[in-house]
Amino acid sequence: MNERLVDVQTTSGALDTFVVHPGDDRQCPPVVVYMDVWGLREELFDIARRIATVGYYCVVPNFYYRQGKIRNEYRNDKNQMITLDRLDERRRAQVLAPLSRLSDSMVVEDTGTILNFIDADRSARPNSAIGCIGYCMGGRHVFRVTARYPDRFKASVSLHGTELVTDSANSPHLDVLKATGEIYCGFGEKDRHTPPSTVAAVNRALQAGGVRYHCEVHRGAYHGYALPDRDVYDKHCANRDWELIFALFHRQLRPYST
């Protein structure tokens, strides 16, 4: 595979982005990975590599770039990343601080620039249907960009997404009804950010709105279950997600490899 870190120029500065794709002459369908609250790191790069190995052009943008290269990572004695809920108050506040200065609208705006970058790269299939996958806050950002660019994002994946349902008329779960492709959501049964009422609200809205949609609520899984370096990682649940995600990508994005 070919991989590199590039700076994508936006009106707000240089958006550092990890890019990976198969190491041959194919033009591959693109997939954008939307980061969680922790920011860019090797864990997300490995997820992008996994996607690229089966025939996709994958990018992981640092949407914190306006604040610099934010990197937060705390590990336990097993060398696993400690999930946010298990951190002390000081470290939790440090992790959450960059999030308070990142709006959904910033991510939507930056995504437009990322799409232009992808379309200009000869390794990506030009002006094609695009996939996206987001974790935690990135799961919400997937809803937002799918709503803003429905003609491009045709295979959208939200895993343990946060703040998917709000009291706003523009709540993410209502905004995403503009989708024209397919959406998959993975939820953890024990995720405090997505109680049964939230999952039910998302299900009702997307099904009533006629969106092609499927979700899985993974028994016993906590927030962050899908991230392989995390202390709450659930391998069985994450592999079930990948089974469904790759089937979705294959249906909607049609890579050359199978």
C-alpha positions in Angstrom: 0.0 0.0 0.0 0.9 3.6 -0.4 0.5 6.0 2.5 1.5 9.5 3.4 0.7 12.6 5.5 -0.3 15.6 3.5 -1.4 19.2 4.3 -4.7 20.1 2.6 -5.0 23.8 2.3 -8.2 25.3 3.6 -9.4 28.9 4.2 -8.5 28.3 7.9 -5.0 26.8 7.4 -3.3 23.5 6.7 -5.5 20.5 7.4 -3.1 17.6 8.1 -4.5 14.4 6.6 -3.4 10.8 6.5 -3.9 9.2 3.1 -3.6 5.5 2.3 -4.6 3.4 -0.8 -3.5 0.3 -2.7 -0.1 0.4 -4.2 -1.0 -0.1 -7.8 -2.5 2.0 -10.7 -6.2 1.5 -9.8 -8.4 4.5 -9.1 -10.2 3.4 -5.9 -13.4 4.6 -4.4 -12.8 7.0 -1.6 -13.7 6.6 2.1 -13.3 9.4 4.7 -12.6 8.4 8.4 -14.0 10.9 10.9 -12.0 11.0 14.1 -13.2 10.8 17.6 -12.5 13.2 20.5 -8.9 12.0 20.9 -7.7 13.3 17.5 -5.5 11.7 14.9 -3.3 8.7 16.0 -1.9 5.4 14.8 -5.1 3.6 15.9 -7.2 5.5 13.3 -4.4 5.1 10.7 -4.6 1.3 11.1 -8.4 1.5 10.6 -7.8 3.4 7.4 -5.2 0.8 6.3 -7.7 -2.0 6.9 -10.2 -0.3 4.6 -7.5 0.4 2.0 -6.4 -3.3 1.9 -9.7 -4.3 0.2 -9.6 -1.7 -2.5 -10.4 1.8 -1.2 -8.7 5.2 -1.1 -8.9 6.3 2.5 -8.3 9.6 4.2 -8.2 10.6 7.9 -8.3 14.4 8.4 -7.3 16.2 11.6 -10.3 18.4 12.1 -8.6 19.9 15.2 -6.0 21.5 12.8 -7.1 25.1 13.7 -5.9 24.3 17.2 -2.7 22.5 16.1 -1.8 18.9 16.2 -3.9 17.7 19.1 -2.8 14.3 20.4 -4.3 13.0 23.7 -3.5 9.4 24.7 -3.6 7.8 28.2 -2.8 4.2 28.7 -3.2 1.6 31.4 -0.8 -1.1 32.5 -1.9 -3.3 29.6 -0.9 -0.5 27.2 -4.6 0.0 26.2 -6.0 3.5 25.7 -8.1 4.4 28.7 -11.6 5.4 27.8 -12.8 8.9 28.7 -15.2 7.8 31.4 -12.3 6.1 33.3 -10.1 9.2 33.4 -9.8 11.5 36.3 -11.4 14.9 36.1 -8.3 16.8 35.1 -7.4 14.5 32.2 -10.9 14.2 31.0 -11.2 18.0 30.8 -8.0 18.1 28.8 -9.3 15.6 26.3 -12.6 17.5 26.0 -11.2 21.0 25.7 -10.5 20.9 21.9 -14.0 19.5 21.2 -15.5 22.7 22.7 -13.8 24.7 20.0 -14.8 22.5 17.1 -18.3 22.9 15.6 -20.2 20.6 13.3 -20.3 23.4 10.7 -16.5 23.6 10.7 -16.3 19.9 9.9 -18.9 20.2 7.1 -17.0 23.1 5.6 -13.6 21.3 5.8 -15.2 18.2 4.2 -15.9 20.2 1.1 -12.2 21.0 0.8 -11.4 17.3 1.5 -13.7 16.3 -1.4 -11.9 18.7 -3.7 -8.6 17.2 -2.6 -9.8 13.6 -3.2 -11.2 14.5 -6.7 -7.8 15.9 -7.7 -5.8 12.8 -6.6 -5.2 10.4 -9.5 -5.3 7.5 -7.1 -8.9 8.2 -6.2 -11.9 7.5 -8.4 -12.9 11.0 -9.6 -16.2 12.5 -8.7 -17.5 9.2 -7.5 -19.7 8.0 -4.7 -17.9 8.2 -1.3 -18.0 6.3 1.9 -17.5 7.6 5.4 -17.1 6.1 8.8 -17.0 8.0 12.1 -16.4 7.2 15.7 -17.8 9.1 18.8 -18.2 12.7 17.7 -17.2 11.5 14.2 -20.3 9.4 14.2 -22.3 12.6 14.4 -20.1 14.3 11.8 -21.0 11.5 9.5 -24.6 12.4 9.8 -23.8 16.1 9.1 -21.7 15.6 6.0 -24.1 13.0 4.6 -26.8 15.6 4.9 -24.7 18.4 3.3 -23.3 16.3 0.5 -25.9 13.7 -0.2 -24.9 13.3 -3.8 -21.4 12.2 -2.8 -21.7 10.3 0.5 -23.6 7.1 -0.4 -22.2 4.7 2.3 -22.2 6.3 5.7 -21.3 4.6 9.0 -21.7 6.0 12.5 -20.2 3.9 15.3 -21.0 4.8 18.9 -21.9 8.3 17.7 -22.5 11.1 20.3 -25.3 13.8 20.4 -27.1 12.2 17.5 -30.5 13.4 18.9 -31.0 16.9 20.2 -34.0 19.2 20.8 -33.1 21.3 17.8 -35.1 21.3 14.6 -31.8 20.6 12.9 -30.9 17.6 15.1 -28.4 15.3 13.4 -30.9 12.5 13.3 -33.3 14.7 11.4 -30.7 16.5 9.2 -29.5 13.1 7.9 -32.9 12.4 6.4 -31.4 14.1 3.3 -29.3 11.0 2.7 -29.7 9.4 -0.7 -27.5 6.4 -0.1 -27.3 3.9 2.8 -26.5 4.4 6.5 -25.3 1.9 9.1 -25.1 2.7 12.8 -23.4 0.5 15.5 -24.4 1.1 19.1 -23.3 -0.3 22.4 -25.9 -1.6 24.7 -24.1 -0.1 27.7 -23.1 3.2 26.0 -24.3 6.1 28.2 -24.3 8.4 25.2 -26.8 6.4 23.3 -29.5 5.1 25.7 -32.4 3.1 24.3 -34.4 6.3 23.8 -31.7 7.7 21.5 -31.4 4.6 19.5 -35.2 4.4 19.2 -35.4 8.1 18.0 -32.8 7.5 15.4 -34.5 4.3 14.2 -37.9 6.0 14.0 -36.7 9.0 12.1 -34.6 7.2 9.5 -37.2 4.5 8.9 -40.1 7.0 8.6 -37.9 9.2 6.4 -37.4 6.4 3.9 -33.6 6.2 4.4 -31.9 2.9 3.6 -30.8 2.2 7.1 -29.7 -0.6 9.4 -28.4 -0.6 13.0 -27.0 -3.1 15.4 -27.1 -2.7 19.2 -24.3 -4.8 20.5 -25.0 -6.6 23.7 -22.7 -5.7 26.6 -20.7 -3.2 24.6 -19.7 0.2 26.0 -18.9 3.5 24.4 -15.8 3.1 22.3 -16.2 -0.6 21.8 -15.2 -0.5 18.1 -11.8 1.0 18.6 -9.1 -1.7 18.7 -6.7 0.0 21.0 -9.2 0.9 23.7 -9.7 -0.7 27.1 -13.4 -1.3 26.2 -12.7 -2.8 22.8 -15.1 -5.6 22.0 -13.6 -7.7 19.2 -16.7 -9.7 18.5 -18.9 -6.7 18.1 -16.4 -4.8 16.1 -16.0 -7.7 13.7 -19.7 -7.8 13.2 -19.6 -4.1 12.3 -16.9 -4.7 9.7 -18.9 -7.5 8.2 -21.8 -5.1 7.6 -19.6 -2.1 6.8 -17.7 -3.8 4.0 -20.9 -5.3 2.5 -22.3 -1.7 2.5 -19.2 -0.2 0.9 -19.2 -3.0 -1.7 -22.9 -2.4 -2.6 -22.6 1.4 -2.8 -19.0 2.1 -3.8 -18.2 -0.9 -6.0 -14.4 -1.3 -5.6 -12.5 -3.1 -8.2 -11.3 -5.6 -5.7 -13.7 -8.0 -4.0 
